[in-house]
């Protein structure tokens, strides 16, 4: 397994910010299901408020509302580098919390799912086409099961 360099940025006023150690567990768990040959993997996780993520969602996805997680895969990896920069995840904890309540899930389990979901997007997985969605969702289920988190798609 690759070493993980995690840059955590907090621009949120939400009271439930996970620890860097908890985030590393979730990210490393997701990465353990994917073959990455680089000795070091790096990514940024930024916790944003509703306004920031809404602006990003509007700019990059033409959706003028807050969302749970946005993924920005890196486009700047150098072939001679030992570090594989995955990219950036922007997570809005208030949206994650509202979804967890609505879906009757624990906040931590839903946040672990959103981190996993975002990491898979950074690795090129998507869910626009049904076939790709099935592949991504089944991988998410398997990854979360390793954390003793039940299938997030069974509400």
Residue frames as qw, qx, qy, qz and C-alpha x, y, z in Angstrom:
[[0.000, 0.888, 0.460, 0.000, 0.00, 0.00, 0.00],
 [0.361, 0.576, -0.019, 0.733, 1.12, 3.53, -0.79],
 [0.267, -0.315, -0.448, 0.793, 1.91, 6.09, 1.89],
 [0.033, 0.800, 0.538, 0.264, -0.83, 8.68, 2.21],
 [0.212, -0.096, -0.162, 0.959, -0.27, 12.43, 2.39],
 [0.066, -0.720, -0.676, -0.145, -3.54, 14.06, 3.34],
 [0.112, 0.100, -0.100, 0.984, -4.00, 17.83, 3.27],
 [0.149, -0.658, -0.737, 0.047, -7.10, 18.67, 5.31],
 [0.053, 0.185, -0.002, 0.981, -8.53, 22.18, 5.07],
 [0.101, -0.588, -0.769, 0.229, -11.41, 23.37, 7.20],
 [0.035, -0.129, -0.121, -0.984, -13.44, 26.33, 5.97],
 [0.473, -0.472, -0.634, -0.388, -16.62, 25.08, 7.64],
 [0.275, -0.425, 0.433, -0.746, -18.30, 26.09, 10.87],
 [0.836, -0.197, -0.404, -0.315, -19.90, 22.64, 11.22],
 [0.508, -0.667, 0.451, -0.306, -19.28, 21.19, 14.70],
 [0.909, -0.129, 0.395, -0.022, -18.50, 17.63, 13.54],
 [0.430, 0.743, -0.499, -0.119, -15.20, 17.81, 11.70],
 [0.989, -0.099, -0.072, 0.087, -13.62, 14.35, 11.50],
 [0.488, -0.714, 0.397, 0.307, -10.04, 13.95, 12.67],
 [0.349, 0.667, -0.586, -0.299, -7.20, 13.60, 10.19],
 [0.204, -0.244, 0.946, -0.060, -6.70, 10.05, 11.50],
 [0.583, 0.366, 0.642, -0.337, -10.33, 9.14, 10.78],
 [0.548, 0.728, -0.122, -0.393, -10.11, 10.61, 7.28],
 [0.114, 0.578, -0.790, -0.172, -6.89, 8.68, 6.65],
 [0.431, 0.007, 0.886, -0.167, -8.59, 5.43, 7.68],
 [0.627, 0.572, 0.399, -0.347, -11.44, 6.04, 5.23],
 [0.431, 0.772, -0.354, -0.305, -9.16, 7.11, 2.37],
 [0.061, -0.471, 0.877, 0.069, -6.66, 4.28, 2.91],
 [0.568, 0.170, 0.769, -0.241, -9.51, 1.79, 3.07],
 [0.642, 0.682, 0.142, -0.319, -10.82, 2.99, -0.30],
 [0.285, 0.757, -0.554, -0.195, -7.34, 3.00, -1.83],
 [0.402, -0.324, 0.855, -0.047, -6.70, -0.56, -0.60],
 [0.708, 0.376, 0.575, -0.164, -9.23, -1.78, -3.18],
 [0.564, 0.824, -0.031, -0.054, -7.44, -0.05, -6.08],
 [0.840, -0.066, 0.131, 0.522, -4.01, -0.95, -7.45],
 [0.144, 0.980, -0.119, 0.062, -1.81, 2.16, -7.32],
 [0.885, 0.147, -0.155, 0.412, 1.87, 1.62, -8.04],
 [0.179, 0.742, -0.233, 0.603, 3.16, 4.93, -6.69],
 [0.490, -0.072, -0.677, 0.544, 4.91, 4.88, -3.29],
 [0.031, -0.321, -0.447, 0.834, 3.02, 8.00, -2.13],
 [0.000, -0.620, -0.651, -0.438, -0.54, 9.12, -2.78],
 [0.108, -0.208, -0.309, 0.922, -1.59, 12.66, -1.95],
 [0.067, -0.612, -0.610, -0.498, -4.96, 14.37, -1.86],
 [0.054, -0.111, 0.298, -0.947, -6.67, 17.35, -0.35],
 [0.216, -0.601, -0.766, -0.079, -9.95, 17.22, 1.55],
 [0.004, 0.156, -0.140, 0.978, -11.54, 20.61, 2.13],
 [0.067, -0.584, -0.778, 0.222, -14.58, 21.08, 4.34],
 [0.033, 0.213, 0.227, 0.950, -16.61, 23.94, 2.89],
 [0.282, 0.340, 0.543, -0.714, -19.73, 25.77, 3.96],
 [0.515, 0.573, 0.631, -0.086, -22.95, 25.82, 1.92],
 [0.281, 0.897, -0.023, -0.341, -22.08, 29.03, 0.09],
 [0.109, -0.627, 0.679, 0.366, -18.64, 27.88, -1.05],
 [0.382, 0.023, 0.904, 0.189, -19.77, 24.49, -2.30],
 [0.459, 0.709, 0.492, -0.213, -22.84, 26.01, -3.99],
 [0.194, 0.856, -0.265, -0.400, -20.59, 28.44, -5.87],
 [0.178, -0.413, 0.840, 0.302, -18.27, 25.60, -6.94],
 [0.454, 0.312, 0.834, -0.028, -21.22, 23.39, -7.91],
 [0.409, 0.820, 0.241, -0.321, -22.63, 26.25, -9.98],
 [0.084, 0.785, -0.477, -0.387, -19.31, 27.04, -11.66],
 [0.065, -0.393, 0.887, 0.233, -18.23, 23.48, -12.46],
 [0.160, 0.214, 0.963, 0.046, -21.51, 21.57, -12.75],
 [0.222, -0.224, -0.351, -0.882, -24.06, 24.31, -13.62],
 [0.497, -0.534, -0.680, -0.064, -26.11, 23.32, -10.57],
 [0.019, -0.548, 0.206, -0.811, -26.96, 26.29, -8.36],
 [0.759, -0.557, -0.053, -0.333, -27.36, 24.50, -5.04],
 [0.287, -0.623, 0.710, -0.162, -25.14, 23.04, -2.32],
 [0.876, 0.144, -0.431, -0.163, -24.07, 19.43, -2.74],
 [0.862, -0.501, 0.073, 0.032, -22.47, 16.80, -0.51],
 [0.629, -0.436, 0.433, 0.476, -19.11, 16.26, -2.23],
 [0.574, 0.796, -0.133, -0.137, -17.28, 17.57, -5.27],
 [0.816, -0.234, 0.362, 0.386, -14.25, 15.85, -6.75],
 [0.352, 0.891, -0.231, -0.167, -11.55, 17.57, -8.74],
 [0.941, -0.019, 0.156, 0.300, -9.10, 14.99, -10.13],
 [0.317, -0.703, 0.337, 0.539, -5.54, 16.13, -10.60],
 [0.749, 0.653, 0.096, 0.054, -4.26, 16.87, -14.06],
 [0.153, 0.897, -0.395, 0.127, -0.67, 17.59, -13.05],
 [0.857, -0.379, 0.333, 0.107, 1.03, 14.31, -12.17],
 [0.240, 0.778, -0.547, -0.197, 4.59, 14.13, -13.45],
 [0.931, 0.165, -0.318, -0.071, 5.89, 10.82, -14.82],
 [0.538, 0.374, -0.581, 0.482, 9.19, 11.11, -12.92],
 [0.339, -0.505, 0.375, -0.700, 7.51, 11.80, -9.56],
 [0.253, -0.035, -0.944, 0.210, 7.07, 9.23, -6.78],
 [0.218, 0.303, 0.565, -0.736, 3.96, 11.08, -5.58],
 [0.020, -0.402, -0.765, -0.503, 0.61, 10.43, -7.20],
 [0.166, 0.153, 0.315, -0.922, -1.58, 13.47, -6.56],
 [0.168, 0.448, 0.877, 0.051, -5.19, 12.30, -6.74],
 [0.032, -0.547, -0.357, -0.757, -6.77, 15.74, -6.54],
 [0.125, -0.123, 0.423, -0.889, -9.17, 17.59, -4.28],
 [0.252, -0.529, -0.803, -0.106, -12.37, 16.65, -2.49],
 [0.164, -0.235, 0.187, -0.939, -14.64, 19.43, -1.32],
 [0.327, -0.385, -0.863, 0.029, -17.19, 18.24, 1.24],
 [0.298, -0.438, 0.044, -0.847, -20.10, 20.15, 2.74],
 [0.137, -0.028, -0.904, 0.403, -20.76, 18.69, 6.18],
 [0.408, 0.197, 0.388, -0.803, -24.15, 20.37, 6.61],
 [0.685, 0.255, -0.380, -0.567, -25.42, 18.68, 3.43],
 [0.441, 0.154, -0.881, 0.077, -23.93, 15.35, 4.51],
 [0.093, 0.052, 0.750, -0.652, -25.61, 15.72, 7.90],
 [0.570, 0.227, 0.110, -0.782, -29.01, 16.58, 6.38],
 [0.663, 0.242, -0.607, -0.365, -28.78, 13.58, 4.04],
 [0.248, 0.113, -0.910, 0.313, -27.78, 11.28, 6.90],
 [0.323, 0.138, 0.570, -0.742, -30.83, 12.37, 8.88],
 [0.649, 0.298, -0.153, -0.683, -33.13, 12.02, 5.85],
 [0.684, 0.264, -0.653, -0.190, -31.73, 8.57, 5.01],
 [0.813, -0.513, 0.112, -0.251, -31.68, 7.46, 8.66],
 [0.833, 0.226, -0.307, 0.402, -27.94, 6.82, 8.66],
 [0.555, -0.674, -0.085, 0.479, -25.32, 7.85, 11.15],
 [0.174, 0.954, -0.168, -0.177, -23.41, 10.99, 10.23],
 [0.335, -0.608, 0.676, 0.246, -20.06, 9.15, 10.38],
 [0.626, 0.158, 0.743, 0.175, -21.23, 6.32, 8.14],
 [0.493, 0.811, 0.315, 0.008, -22.63, 8.71, 5.55],
 [0.001, 0.921, -0.338, -0.192, -19.48, 10.85, 5.68],
 [0.510, -0.342, 0.747, 0.257, -17.31, 7.73, 5.23],
 [0.620, 0.483, 0.604, 0.128, -19.45, 6.93, 2.19],
 [0.309, 0.946, 0.068, -0.076, -19.00, 10.45, 0.77],
 [0.239, -0.750, 0.563, 0.253, -15.22, 10.29, 1.26],
 [0.588, -0.022, 0.779, 0.219, -15.15, 6.87, -0.43],
 [0.527, 0.720, 0.452, 0.007, -17.41, 8.12, -3.23],
 [0.128, 0.962, -0.166, -0.177, -15.19, 11.15, -3.77],
 [0.391, -0.544, 0.687, 0.283, -11.97, 9.12, -3.79],
 [0.621, 0.256, 0.715, 0.192, -13.43, 6.81, -6.43],
 [0.407, 0.890, 0.202, -0.046, -14.32, 9.84, -8.56],
 [0.114, -0.863, 0.430, 0.240, -10.71, 11.05, -8.23],
 [0.467, -0.274, 0.804, 0.247, -9.62, 7.64, -9.53],
 [0.175, 0.178, -0.644, -0.723, -11.84, 7.95, -12.61],
 [0.033, 0.375, 0.926, -0.033, -14.98, 6.14, -11.53],
 [0.258, 0.001, -0.069, -0.964, -18.30, 7.71, -12.45],
 [0.246, 0.323, 0.872, -0.273, -22.02, 7.06, -12.27],
 [0.352, 0.377, -0.149, -0.844, -23.46, 8.92, -15.27],
 [0.599, 0.162, -0.645, -0.446, -23.99, 5.78, -17.38],
 [0.856, -0.328, 0.047, -0.398, -25.98, 2.97, -15.72],
 [0.928, 0.120, -0.293, 0.194, -23.27, 0.35, -16.32],
 [0.380, 0.437, -0.432, 0.692, -20.58, 2.57, -14.76],
 [0.461, -0.519, 0.213, -0.687, -22.92, 3.45, -11.89],
 [0.952, -0.216, -0.124, -0.178, -23.43, -0.24, -11.09],
 [0.774, 0.233, -0.367, 0.460, -19.66, -0.82, -11.08],
 [0.098, 0.498, -0.357, 0.784, -18.98, 2.20, -8.86],
 [0.645, -0.457, 0.104, -0.603, -21.82, 1.44, -6.44],
 [0.965, -0.134, -0.224, -0.004, -20.84, -2.21, -6.04],
 [0.604, 0.299, -0.398, 0.622, -17.24, -1.14, -5.32],
 [0.206, -0.530, 0.260, -0.781, -18.47, 1.43, -2.78],
 [0.852, -0.358, -0.072, -0.376, -20.55, -1.27, -1.07],
 [0.907, 0.043, -0.311, 0.282, -17.52, -3.57, -0.87],
 [0.349, 0.433, -0.354, 0.751, -15.21, -0.81, 0.41],
 [0.409, -0.505, 0.194, -0.735, -17.68, 0.31, 3.08],
 [0.923, -0.242, -0.242, -0.175, -18.35, -3.28, 4.13],
 [0.708, 0.182, -0.441, 0.521, -14.66, -3.50, 5.10],
 [0.013, 0.330, -0.364, 0.871, -15.44, -0.68, 7.58],
 [0.060, -0.354, -0.886, 0.292, -18.52, -2.55, 8.86],
 [0.297, 0.348, 0.101, -0.883, -20.81, -0.02, 7.19],
 [0.546, 0.371, 0.748, -0.064, -23.91, -1.48, 5.59],
 [0.355, 0.382, 0.593, 0.613, -24.90, -0.94, 1.96],
 [0.009, -0.347, -0.184, 0.920, -25.53, 2.82, 1.65],
 [0.276, 0.011, -0.522, -0.807, -27.92, 2.29, -1.26],
 [0.381, -0.420, -0.819, -0.093, -30.40, 0.30, 0.84],
 [0.131, -0.257, 0.248, -0.925, -32.44, 3.03, 2.44]]
